[in-house]
């Protein structure tokens, strides 16, 4: 279509269609499942961090019980486990926080 000034005018007919878009069950599930994905990622970061620390602590205790000569090594392993689990916590929690901020920015726009 063109008007008298030779400009093209387009009309968005998809929004004025009387037929509603069919939504599949997968789309409904995905919308509900990923609605709070930021909170889920933050919770998973704590679980992974605690699990990682417990694994390192268990290995350190097993080394200390196995032979008293390894006490220094087990203390070092426990300290490394604490630092490694904190690094994992900050990285994964940071990802969840970035998603939270992105959702907030999109909500405000």
C-alpha positions, 0 to 999 in steps of 0.5 A, a space after each residue: 500500500 502506498 499513500 499519496 506521498 509515496 510512503 509505504 505503510 504497513 499494518 501489523 496484522 498479527 496483533 489484530 488477529 481474532 485467533 489466539 496463538 496456541 500454546 503448547 504444554 512444553 511452553 507452559 512448563 518452560 515458562 513456569 520452570 524458568 520463572 524463578 531460575 535465578 533463585 534456583 541457581 542461587 540455592 544450587 550454588 550453596 548446595 554445591 559449595 557445601 558438598 564440595 567442602 564436605 568432600 574435601 573435609 572427608 578426605 582430610 579427616 581420612 588422611 589424618 586418621 589413616 596416618 598421623 604423618 599426614 596431619 599437615 597435608 590434611 590441614 592444607 587440604 581442608 584449607 584448600 577445600 574451604 577456598 575452592 568451595 568459596 570460589 565455586 559459591 561466588 561464581 555460581 551465585 554470581 551467575 544467579 545474581 546476574 540473571 536476577 538483575 537482568 530480569 529486573 532490568 527487563 521488568 523495568 523496561 
